[in-house]
Amino acid sequence: MGTSVARHPDEEHYGPAVRPMKFERGTDGPRVVMVGVDGTETSLRAAASAFGVARRQGCGLTMVFVAAPGLLASLAPQVGYAQQEAFEEIAADLKREAHRAAVEYGVPVTLVTRRGDAFSELAAVADAIKADFVFVGASAQAGHKFVGSIATRLVRLGHWPVVVVP
């Protein structure tokens, strides 16, 4: 595997450095595209879409994986251990795929892993990196039609264009 240079403990960088771009009003295009990934089929489709935009536009891609701490983990240690194991497995898969794609297609990729509320963490990263677009997969959970999904909350409360991929 190639090297990764971390600027923050929860970030890993793969592929070439982001190309510096001169600013030209009306022609500058996106500098960074962000995608929320959680290993689900819809989030992986969102990642593929975001990767395509980043490759075609010659900009960087930031992939964000957020693991939500479970209420049961505080009550039963074995549940917390299983959640930690699942988090590490998904993160390892995402690292391998981010590195492979960055090298194969020459796209600068940053992988950020966080723990906490997915909406809050995605919004915080998007604001911190000044994302030009935020890609997320549509929720397949039935309850989100009534309560609202992370994608819906990002669209309503965010400061960036949000692309929801089915």
C-alpha positions in Angstrom: 0.0 0.0 0.0 1.1 3.6 -0.5 1.6 6.1 2.1 -1.0 8.1 3.8 -0.4 11.4 5.6 -2.8 12.3 8.3 -3.4 15.9 9.2 -5.9 14.9 11.9 -6.0 11.7 13.9 -9.3 10.6 12.2 -8.2 11.3 8.6 -6.2 9.3 6.1 -5.2 10.6 2.7 -4.6 8.5 -0.5 -3.7 9.3 -4.1 -2.2 12.4 -5.5 -2.3 15.8 -3.7 -5.2 18.1 -4.5 -4.2 20.2 -7.5 -4.0 23.9 -6.7 -6.5 25.8 -8.8 -6.5 29.5 -9.7 -9.8 31.2 -8.8 -11.7 32.5 -11.8 -15.2 33.8 -11.2 -17.8 31.7 -12.9 -15.3 29.0 -14.0 -13.7 27.7 -10.8 -15.8 24.5 -10.3 -15.8 22.4 -7.2 -12.6 22.0 -5.1 -13.9 19.2 -2.7 -16.7 16.8 -2.8 -17.8 15.0 0.3 -19.7 11.7 0.7 -21.1 10.0 3.8 -20.5 6.3 3.7 -21.7 3.6 6.2 -21.3 0.4 4.2 -24.9 0.2 3.0 -25.7 -0.3 -0.7 -27.2 3.3 -1.1 -24.1 4.9 0.6 -21.8 2.9 -1.7 -23.8 4.2 -4.7 -23.5 7.7 -3.3 -19.7 7.1 -3.0 -19.5 6.0 -6.6 -21.4 9.0 -7.8 -19.2 11.4 -5.7 -16.1 9.7 -6.9 -17.2 10.2 -10.6 -17.8 13.9 -10.0 -14.4 14.3 -8.2 -12.6 12.5 -11.0 -14.3 14.5 -13.8 -13.9 17.8 -12.1 -10.3 17.2 -11.0 -11.1 17.9 -7.3 -10.6 16.1 -4.0 -13.0 13.6 -2.5 -13.6 13.4 1.3 -15.3 10.2 2.4 -16.8 10.3 5.9 -17.7 7.3 7.9 -19.6 7.9 11.2 -20.3 5.2 13.7 -23.2 6.0 16.1 -22.6 4.9 19.6 -25.4 2.6 20.7 -27.5 3.0 23.8 -27.2 -0.8 24.4 -23.4 -0.6 24.4 -23.4 1.4 27.7 -25.7 -1.3 29.2 -24.0 -4.4 28.0 -20.2 -4.5 27.4 -20.5 -7.4 24.9 -22.7 -5.2 22.7 -20.1 -2.4 22.8 -17.4 -4.9 21.9 -19.4 -6.1 18.9 -20.1 -2.5 17.8 -16.4 -1.7 18.0 -15.5 -4.8 16.0 -18.1 -3.9 13.3 -16.8 -0.3 13.2 -13.3 -1.4 12.7 -14.3 -3.9 10.0 -16.2 -1.4 8.0 -13.5 1.2 8.4 -10.9 -1.2 7.2 -12.9 -2.1 4.1 -13.4 1.6 3.3 -9.7 2.3 3.8 -8.8 -0.5 1.3 -11.3 0.7 -1.2 -10.4 4.4 -0.8 -6.7 3.6 -1.4 -7.4 1.4 -4.4 -9.6 3.9 -6.1 -7.3 6.9 -5.3 -4.3 5.1 -6.9 -6.2 3.5 -9.8 -8.0 6.7 -10.9 -5.7 9.4 -9.6 -8.2 11.1 -7.4 -7.1 12.7 -4.1 -9.2 10.9 -1.4 -9.4 11.7 2.3 -11.1 9.2 4.6 -12.5 10.6 7.8 -13.8 8.3 10.5 -15.8 9.6 13.4 -18.0 8.5 16.2 -21.2 10.2 17.2 -24.5 11.4 15.7 -24.2 11.0 11.9 -26.0 14.2 11.0 -23.9 16.3 13.4 -20.6 14.7 12.3 -21.3 15.0 8.6 -22.4 18.6 8.9 -19.3 19.4 11.0 -16.9 17.8 8.4 -18.7 19.5 5.5 -18.4 22.9 7.1 -14.8 22.3 8.1 -13.6 21.3 4.6 -15.9 23.8 2.9 -17.5 21.1 0.8 -18.9 22.1 -2.5 -21.3 19.2 -2.6 -22.4 16.6 -0.1 -23.4 13.2 -1.4 -25.4 10.7 0.7 -27.4 7.6 0.1 -31.2 7.6 0.5 -32.3 5.8 3.7 -34.0 2.5 3.2 -35.5 2.5 6.7 -39.3 2.7 6.8 -39.4 4.9 9.9 -37.4 7.6 8.2 -40.4 8.4 6.0 -42.1 9.8 9.2 -39.2 10.9 11.4 -36.8 12.1 8.7 -33.5 10.7 7.5 -30.0 12.1 7.7 -30.3 13.1 4.1 -33.5 15.0 4.7 -31.9 16.8 7.7 -28.8 17.7 5.6 -31.0 19.1 2.8 -33.1 21.2 5.2 -30.4 22.4 7.6 -27.2 22.3 5.6 -25.1 25.0 4.0 -24.1 23.1 0.9 -25.8 21.4 -2.1 -26.8 17.9 -1.1 -27.1 15.1 -3.6 -29.3 12.2 -2.4 -28.5 9.0 -4.3 -31.2 6.3 -4.3 
